[in-house]
Amino acid sequence: MNRYPLWKYAILLVGLLIGTLYTLPNFFGEAPAVQVSSAKVTVKADAALQGRVEAALREAGVQADYVQFDGASVKARFADTDTQLKAKDVISKALNADPADPTYIVALNLLSRSPQWLTALHANPMYLGLDLRGGVHFLMQVDMKAALTKKAEALTGDVRSMLREKNIRHAGISRDGNSVLVAFRDAEQRSAALALLRAQMPEIVWTPRGDGGELQLAGSLSPQAQVATQEAALKQNITTLHNRVNELGVSEPVIQQQGLDRVVVQLPGVQDTAKAKDIIGRTATLELRMVDDSTEAQAALSGSGPVPFGTERFIDRGFGPIIVKRQVILTGDSLNDAQSAFDENHNPAVALTVDAKGARIMKEISRENIGKRMAILIFEKGKGEVVTAPRINSELGNRFQITGAMSTQEAADTALLLRAGSLAAPMEIIEERTIGPSLGKENIEKGIASVTWGFVAVAVFMCAYYMLFGLFSSLALGFNLLLLMAVLSMMQATLSLPGIAAMALALGMAIDANVLINERIREELRGGASPQAAIHAGYERAFATILDSNVTTLIAGLALLVFGSGPIKGFAVVHCLGILTSMFSSVVFSRGLVNLWYGRRKKLKSLSIGQVWKPAPDAPGSPDTPAA
């Protein structure tokens, strides 16, 4: 009746082993480290960078626990903070010849002290939030007026292209604030333009102005279009920041919208505020310009003449100096996608896709410049570099390819650079906070203490009130906590103070199921059932009540998860996982212990489950005694 088959015990044993294995990394703590990543989108961190870091540390006599390349950055772990600071200076001097224009970002960070064999099994600790690990917090303000101005500038070019395509004559197009003004000399042309623009640009409100020889059309974004433009600018900025920060390997950064025009950026583990500003400020701008291959430009390249008027000198990666015209043909705003591909000769290429505005511009420019070169530039912190300068072989549209002497890896790298994107609107930091690791350590210690003492108090009460069954319940509660931490570690979830609060709450909720089971067993014993029958009936009949209470609580947790954000969502994740693990531990694991202890006793006469209060028999002759 109360026996588990061998396979059930095997499942419990495997669960206990996996829970222990994946929970272990959380108890090793973190060690000071130095993280090296690229400071420019045109420079890639690779495995060779690891060798350079190791060589620099070896020459300086600085001992590192290990140096590893994780695909996006090189991280070196050290025994103490003094060695960490010394290593940072050594690595910075070795990698950045010009401190004013660094090639690599060398930042202080924290890494887990887990042994390598655990890491090899992909057993990693939970990420810790800003309140537990320390780090930097920024609140950034997005300049929404600049986003609307940028949109108005783009509209000016679109209107000019549309009227030219339909051969509608105008007397000039200008911008007045966020409005576009189109001048006309006769009413017929203005009427034709009004019909065209209202049909092609429904998001713009067009209003006729003036009379006589001063006829105008004034176009401005509708209120709905203004809101949509601002929302799109905010989302693009958040996406761009994600791309930049994720490439740096910062563990679980938080980049989210706050209000209508603000963005919160949290970088756990990063202690250097200046470097953190450098990280989030790394947003590149993409521009397409024509290359100047004239005689004057060639003379300037050879050093025998000045740079021609209206041009600039840049460096083409791998090819040296190049002269590029100042006029910008297209910016990164018009680029929808960039992917590595192969051309018709099966040579590596980069496939670009631009929007409708970009397609019109590319069609016109390419038609007029077949055989000439077009440079693709990346601007970062005011400094530009030519990524590639392909030759225009035919008329281009919204999809075209860049080909040349490049390998497959170079094509993939170029596509990544072009996808990097730019900010849709300027941002400035209006609030910054640094949370030191000492404060995070104090929060961790207090959080662990709260969970530990909560567990001890519950265990003492259960053992005192339910005796041996209370011990089984306490062991099941410990198994639940072990499973919960293991699942969070496997998910690489971010643990914060609200998450620790949810763990403490999960302990109280998990023990509730065992209280129901134990009281049900007592009730069966009071009713005269045998000990074995009471155990069986107690678990079977309490399960429905346990399921109902946990499902209703889970619904509330899911509501917090769906509609909450930030700390609320972190609480909800741990809360929901705690409910699921408690269902398994309270019912399956605790019964496994009971079956292991009592299941093989055929002549079981009593259970160690505390005092079982039985109703006293009615005295003869009492008023409640029924008559014979």
RAJO-V880203 format. One record per residue. N is the residue number from 1. RES is the residue in one letter. D_LAST is the distance of its C-alpha to the last C-alpha in Angstrom with 2 decimals. Layout:
n: (N | N)
res: (RES | RES)
d_last: (D_LAST | D_LAST)
This chain:
n: (1 | 2 | 3 | 4 | 5 | 6 | 7 | 8 | 9 | 10 | 11 | 12 | 13 | 14 | 15 | 16 | 17 | 18 | 19 | 20 | 21 | 22 | 23 | 24 | 25 | 26 | 27 | 28 | 29 | 30 | 31 | 32 | 33 | 34 | 35 | 36 | 37 | 38 | 39 | 40 | 41 | 42 | 43 | 44 | 45 | 46 | 47 | 48 | 49 | 50 | 51 | 52 | 53 | 54 | 55 | 56 | 57 | 58 | 59 | 60 | 61 | 62 | 63 | 64 | 65 | 66 | 67 | 68 | 69 | 70 | 71 | 72 | 73 | 74 | 75 | 76 | 77 | 78 | 79 | 80 | 81 | 82 | 83 | 84 | 85 | 86 | 87 | 88 | 89 | 90 | 91 | 92 | 93 | 94 | 95 | 96 | 97 | 98 | 99 | 100 | 101 | 102 | 103 | 104 | 105 | 106 | 107 | 108 | 109 | 110 | 111 | 112 | 113 | 114 | 115 | 116 | 117 | 118 | 119 | 120 | 121 | 122 | 123 | 124 | 125 | 126 | 127 | 128 | 129 | 130 | 131 | 132 | 133 | 134 | 135 | 136 | 137 | 138 | 139 | 140 | 141 | 142 | 143 | 144 | 145 | 146 | 147 | 148 | 149 | 150 | 151 | 152 | 153 | 154 | 155 | 156 | 157 | 158 | 159 | 160 | 161 | 162 | 163 | 164 | 165 | 166 | 167 | 168 | 169 | 170 | 171 | 172 | 173 | 174 | 175 | 176 | 177 | 178 | 179 | 180 | 181 | 182 | 183 | 184 | 185 | 186 | 187 | 188 | 189 | 190 | 191 | 192 | 193 | 194 | 195 | 196 | 197 | 198 | 199 | 200 | 201 | 202 | 203 | 204 | 205 | 206 | 207 | 208 | 209 | 210 | 211 | 212 | 213 | 214 | 215 | 216 | 217 | 218 | 219 | 220 | 221 | 222 | 223 | 224 | 225 | 226 | 227 | 228 | 229 | 230 | 231 | 232 | 233 | 234 | 235 | 236 | 237 | 238 | 239 | 240 | 241 | 242 | 243 | 244 | 245 | 246 | 247 | 248 | 249 | 250 | 251 | 252 | 253 | 254 | 255 | 256 | 257 | 258 | 259 | 260 | 261 | 262 | 263 | 264 | 265 | 266 | 267 | 268 | 269 | 270 | 271 | 272 | 273 | 274 | 275 | 276 | 277 | 278 | 279 | 280 | 281 | 282 | 283 | 284 | 285 | 286 | 287 | 288 | 289 | 290 | 291 | 292 | 293 | 294 | 295 | 296 | 297 | 298 | 299 | 300 | 301 | 302 | 303 | 304 | 305 | 306 | 307 | 308 | 309 | 310 | 311 | 312 | 313 | 314 | 315 | 316 | 317 | 318 | 319 | 320 | 321 | 322 | 323 | 324 | 325 | 326 | 327 | 328 | 329 | 330 | 331 | 332 | 333 | 334 | 335 | 336 | 337 | 338 | 339 | 340 | 341 | 342 | 343 | 344 | 345 | 346 | 347 | 348 | 349 | 350 | 351 | 352 | 353 | 354 | 355 | 356 | 357 | 358 | 359 | 360 | 361 | 362 | 363 | 364 | 365 | 366 | 367 | 368 | 369 | 370 | 371 | 372 | 373 | 374 | 375 | 376 | 377 | 378 | 379 | 380 | 381 | 382 | 383 | 384 | 385 | 386 | 387 | 388 | 389 | 390 | 391 | 392 | 393 | 394 | 395 | 396 | 397 | 398 | 399 | 400 | 401 | 402 | 403 | 404 | 405 | 406 | 407 | 408 | 409 | 410 | 411 | 412 | 413 | 414 | 415 | 416 | 417 | 418 | 419 | 420 | 421 | 422 | 423 | 424 | 425 | 426 | 427 | 428 | 429 | 430 | 431 | 432 | 433 | 434 | 435 | 436 | 437 | 438 | 439 | 440 | 441 | 442 | 443 | 444 | 445 | 446 | 447 | 448 | 449 | 450 | 451 | 452 | 453 | 454 | 455 | 456 | 457 | 458 | 459 | 460 | 461 | 462 | 463 | 464 | 465 | 466 | 467 | 468 | 469 | 470 | 471 | 472 | 473 | 474 | 475 | 476 | 477 | 478 | 479 | 480 | 481 | 482 | 483 | 484 | 485 | 486 | 487 | 488 | 489 | 490 | 491 | 492 | 493 | 494 | 495 | 496 | 497 | 498 | 499 | 500 | 501 | 502 | 503 | 504 | 505 | 506 | 507 | 508 | 509 | 510 | 511 | 512 | 513 | 514 | 515 | 516 | 517 | 518 | 519 | 520 | 521 | 522 | 523 | 524 | 525 | 526 | 527 | 528 | 529 | 530 | 531 | 532 | 533 | 534 | 535 | 536 | 537 | 538 | 539 | 540 | 541 | 542 | 543 | 544 | 545 | 546 | 547 | 548 | 549 | 550 | 551 | 552 | 553 | 554 | 555 | 556 | 557 | 558 | 559 | 560 | 561 | 562 | 563 | 564 | 565 | 566 | 567 | 568 | 569 | 570 | 571 | 572 | 573 | 574 | 575 | 576 | 577 | 578 | 579 | 580 | 581 | 582 | 583 | 584 | 585 | 586 | 587 | 588 | 589 | 590 | 591 | 592 | 593 | 594 | 595 | 596 | 597 | 598 | 599 | 600 | 601 | 602 | 603 | 604 | 605 | 606 | 607 | 608 | 609 | 610 | 611 | 612 | 613 | 614 | 615 | 616 | 617 | 618 | 619 | 620 | 621 | 622 | 623 | 624 | 625 | 626 | 627 | 628)
res: (M | N | R | Y | P | L | W | K | Y | A | I | L | L | V | G | L | L | I | G | T | L | Y | T | L | P | N | F | F | G | E | A | P | A | V | Q | V | S | S | A | K | V | T | V | K | A | D | A | A | L | Q | G | R | V | E | A | A | L | R | E | A | G | V | Q | A | D | Y | V | Q | F | D | G | A | S | V | K | A | R | F | A | D | T | D | T | Q | L | K | A | K | D | V | I | S | K | A | L | N | A | D | P | A | D | P | T | Y | I | V | A | L | N | L | L | S | R | S | P | Q | W | L | T | A | L | H | A | N | P | M | Y | L | G | L | D | L | R | G | G | V | H | F | L | M | Q | V | D | M | K | A | A | L | T | K | K | A | E | A | L | T | G | D | V | R | S | M | L | R | E | K | N | I | R | H | A | G | I | S | R | D | G | N | S | V | L | V | A | F | R | D | A | E | Q | R | S | A | A | L | A | L | L | R | A | Q | M | P | E | I | V | W | T | P | R | G | D | G | G | E | L | Q | L | A | G | S | L | S | P | Q | A | Q | V | A | T | Q | E | A | A | L | K | Q | N | I | T | T | L | H | N | R | V | N | E | L | G | V | S | E | P | V | I | Q | Q | Q | G | L | D | R | V | V | V | Q | L | P | G | V | Q | D | T | A | K | A | K | D | I | I | G | R | T | A | T | L | E | L | R | M | V | D | D | S | T | E | A | Q | A | A | L | S | G | S | G | P | V | P | F | G | T | E | R | F | I | D | R | G | F | G | P | I | I | V | K | R | Q | V | I | L | T | G | D | S | L | N | D | A | Q | S | A | F | D | E | N | H | N | P | A | V | A | L | T | V | D | A | K | G | A | R | I | M | K | E | I | S | R | E | N | I | G | K | R | M | A | I | L | I | F | E | K | G | K | G | E | V | V | T | A | P | R | I | N | S | E | L | G | N | R | F | Q | I | T | G | A | M | S | T | Q | E | A | A | D | T | A | L | L | L | R | A | G | S | L | A | A | P | M | E | I | I | E | E | R | T | I | G | P | S | L | G | K | E | N | I | E | K | G | I | A | S | V | T | W | G | F | V | A | V | A | V | F | M | C | A | Y | Y | M | L | F | G | L | F | S | S | L | A | L | G | F | N | L | L | L | L | M | A | V | L | S | M | M | Q | A | T | L | S | L | P | G | I | A | A | M | A | L | A | L | G | M | A | I | D | A | N | V | L | I | N | E | R | I | R | E | E | L | R | G | G | A | S | P | Q | A | A | I | H | A | G | Y | E | R | A | F | A | T | I | L | D | S | N | V | T | T | L | I | A | G | L | A | L | L | V | F | G | S | G | P | I | K | G | F | A | V | V | H | C | L | G | I | L | T | S | M | F | S | S | V | V | F | S | R | G | L | V | N | L | W | Y | G | R | R | K | K | L | K | S | L | S | I | G | Q | V | W | K | P | A | P | D | A | P | G | S | P | D | T | P | A | A)
d_last: (40.51 | 42.05 | 45.66 | 48.71 | 51.54 | 54.83 | 56.45 | 53.95 | 54.76 | 58.43 | 58.06 | 56.45 | 59.22 | 61.92 | 60.40 | 60.39 | 64.00 | 65.26 | 63.47 | 65.09 | 68.49 | 68.73 | 67.29 | 69.78 | 72.84 | 71.22 | 71.35 | 75.08 | 76.19 | 79.50 | 83.10 | 86.20 | 88.18 | 91.17 | 90.98 | 94.19 | 94.30 | 96.96 | 98.36 | 100.06 | 98.86 | 102.04 | 101.24 | 98.52 | 96.59 | 96.66 | 96.38 | 99.97 | 98.91 | 96.60 | 99.64 | 101.61 | 98.83 | 98.50 | 102.29 | 102.50 | 99.80 | 101.41 | 104.84 | 103.47 | 101.54 | 98.16 | 95.28 | 92.51 | 89.19 | 89.90 | 91.66 | 90.25 | 91.02 | 87.94 | 89.72 | 90.44 | 91.46 | 92.23 | 89.92 | 90.76 | 88.18 | 89.22 | 87.82 | 88.36 | 89.55 | 93.02 | 93.73 | 92.30 | 94.72 | 97.65 | 96.82 | 96.67 | 100.21 | 101.49 | 100.05 | 101.26 | 104.82 | 104.82 | 103.52 | 104.88 | 108.66 | 108.79 | 106.06 | 106.89 | 106.10 | 103.44 | 102.80 | 99.40 | 96.62 | 95.72 | 92.50 | 90.12 | 86.68 | 83.64 | 82.51 | 79.53 | 80.00 | 78.03 | 79.70 | 81.64 | 79.33 | 76.45 | 78.74 | 79.88 | 76.26 | 76.16 | 73.67 | 74.78 | 73.23 | 71.85 | 74.43 | 74.14 | 74.62 | 77.25 | 74.95 | 74.23 | 77.49 | 80.03 | 82.78 | 84.47 | 83.28 | 85.60 | 85.17 | 87.91 | 89.21 | 90.49 | 93.59 | 92.50 | 95.82 | 97.62 | 95.35 | 96.32 | 99.98 | 99.86 | 98.37 | 101.15 | 103.78 | 102.35 | 102.35 | 106.04 | 106.91 | 104.67 | 106.31 | 109.78 | 108.97 | 107.47 | 110.42 | 112.88 | 111.20 | 111.42 | 114.97 | 114.02 | 116.62 | 115.65 | 117.58 | 115.46 | 111.86 | 110.74 | 107.60 | 106.91 | 103.91 | 101.10 | 102.86 | 105.27 | 108.44 | 110.49 | 113.89 | 115.67 | 119.10 | 118.19 | 115.19 | 115.08 | 114.43 | 111.81 | 109.99 | 110.02 | 108.74 | 105.99 | 104.74 | 104.82 | 103.13 | 100.34 | 99.60 | 99.85 | 98.28 | 95.44 | 94.05 | 97.29 | 98.01 | 101.70 | 103.54 | 107.19 | 109.44 | 113.03 | 115.66 | 119.22 | 120.31 | 117.45 | 114.49 | 111.40 | 107.93 | 105.44 | 102.38 | 99.39 | 95.94 | 93.25 | 90.39 | 88.10 | 90.76 | 91.27 | 87.58 | 87.59 | 90.73 | 89.25 | 85.98 | 87.99 | 90.16 | 87.15 | 85.54 | 88.85 | 89.30 | 85.81 | 86.50 | 89.86 | 88.41 | 85.74 | 88.50 | 90.47 | 87.69 | 86.04 | 89.38 | 89.44 | 86.25 | 84.43 | 80.77 | 78.58 | 80.79 | 79.25 | 81.48 | 79.80 | 80.56 | 79.81 | 80.35 | 83.08 | 86.02 | 84.90 | 84.06 | 82.17 | 83.46 | 81.67 | 83.11 | 80.79 | 82.60 | 86.03 | 87.23 | 90.78 | 90.83 | 94.43 | 93.65 | 90.57 | 92.79 | 95.15 | 92.36 | 91.09 | 94.68 | 95.65 | 95.82 | 98.72 | 100.63 | 102.07 | 105.44 | 107.69 | 111.45 | 114.65 | 116.74 | 120.36 | 122.56 | 125.82 | 128.95 | 128.33 | 124.80 | 126.09 | 128.73 | 126.06 | 124.06 | 127.17 | 127.87 | 131.16 | 129.98 | 127.47 | 124.17 | 124.95 | 123.96 | 120.44 | 119.21 | 117.37 | 117.43 | 114.19 | 113.25 | 112.17 | 109.76 | 111.70 | 114.90 | 116.13 | 117.49 | 117.40 | 118.69 | 116.20 | 116.80 | 115.02 | 113.88 | 110.17 | 109.50 | 105.73 | 103.01 | 99.69 | 97.88 | 99.10 | 97.98 | 94.75 | 94.59 | 96.61 | 95.83 | 97.76 | 99.06 | 101.98 | 105.02 | 106.66 | 108.43 | 105.16 | 106.22 | 103.71 | 103.54 | 101.46 | 100.12 | 99.94 | 98.26 | 99.22 | 98.04 | 99.93 | 102.11 | 102.96 | 103.75 | 106.29 | 107.95 | 108.07 | 109.55 | 112.36 | 113.14 | 113.05 | 115.27 | 117.90 | 117.69 | 117.54 | 118.95 | 118.26 | 115.62 | 112.56 | 110.98 | 107.27 | 106.82 | 103.88 | 104.20 | 102.19 | 102.73 | 105.94 | 107.42 | 107.87 | 108.26 | 109.12 | 106.43 | 108.54 | 111.56 | 111.53 | 114.27 | 113.64 | 114.50 | 113.43 | 111.91 | 108.37 | 105.32 | 101.73 | 101.35 | 104.00 | 104.47 | 106.16 | 107.92 | 110.26 | 110.66 | 107.06 | 104.59 | 101.07 | 99.69 | 102.24 | 101.26 | 97.58 | 98.52 | 100.72 | 97.95 | 95.59 | 98.17 | 98.72 | 94.98 | 94.69 | 95.22 | 96.11 | 94.46 | 94.24 | 94.69 | 95.71 | 93.06 | 93.32 | 91.05 | 89.84 | 87.35 | 87.13 | 84.88 | 84.94 | 81.80 | 82.81 | 81.08 | 80.20 | 78.03 | 76.45 | 75.77 | 74.08 | 71.87 | 70.93 | 70.10 | 67.91 | 66.18 | 65.50 | 64.26 | 61.80 | 60.37 | 60.35 | 58.64 | 56.13 | 55.33 | 55.11 | 52.80 | 50.42 | 50.56 | 49.89 | 46.85 | 45.43 | 46.05 | 44.54 | 41.37 | 40.82 | 42.63 | 44.01 | 42.78 | 44.65 | 47.74 | 47.38 | 47.12 | 50.20 | 52.18 | 51.27 | 52.44 | 55.72 | 56.12 | 55.64 | 58.37 | 60.62 | 60.20 | 60.82 | 64.06 | 65.17 | 64.69 | 66.57 | 69.34 | 69.64 | 69.83 | 72.42 | 70.57 | 71.86 | 69.66 | 70.02 | 68.19 | 65.80 | 65.08 | 64.18 | 61.89 | 60.20 | 59.76 | 58.03 | 55.76 | 55.06 | 53.71 | 51.04 | 50.14 | 50.13 | 47.69 | 45.23 | 44.52 | 43.69 | 41.40 | 39.45 | 39.35 | 38.32 | 35.51 | 34.27 | 34.31 | 32.33 | 29.75 | 29.45 | 29.09 | 26.28 | 24.51 | 24.75 | 27.93 | 30.51 | 33.67 | 35.87 | 33.51 | 33.12 | 36.94 | 37.40 | 34.81 | 36.02 | 39.59 | 38.87 | 36.53 | 38.55 | 41.77 | 41.30 | 40.76 | 43.74 | 45.90 | 45.15 | 45.94 | 49.11 | 50.40 | 50.18 | 51.92 | 54.50 | 55.28 | 56.12 | 58.25 | 60.11 | 60.89 | 62.46 | 64.37 | 65.76 | 66.65 | 67.29 | 70.52 | 71.83 | 69.33 | 66.46 | 67.07 | 67.28 | 63.90 | 62.42 | 63.77 | 62.16 | 58.95 | 58.59 | 59.55 | 57.10 | 54.22 | 55.26 | 55.70 | 52.40 | 50.54 | 52.10 | 51.79 | 48.26 | 46.70 | 49.07 | 50.67 | 47.63 | 45.62 | 48.63 | 48.46 | 44.72 | 45.21 | 48.20 | 46.28 | 42.85 | 43.47 | 44.70 | 41.93 | 39.74 | 37.44 | 36.98 | 34.18 | 34.77 | 36.91 | 39.25 | 38.11 | 37.37 | 34.18 | 31.13 | 28.63 | 25.05 | 22.19 | 20.52 | 16.87 | 14.53 | 14.28 | 11.14 | 10.61 | 12.73 | 12.89 | 12.36 | 9.09 | 6.53 | 3.78 | 0.00)
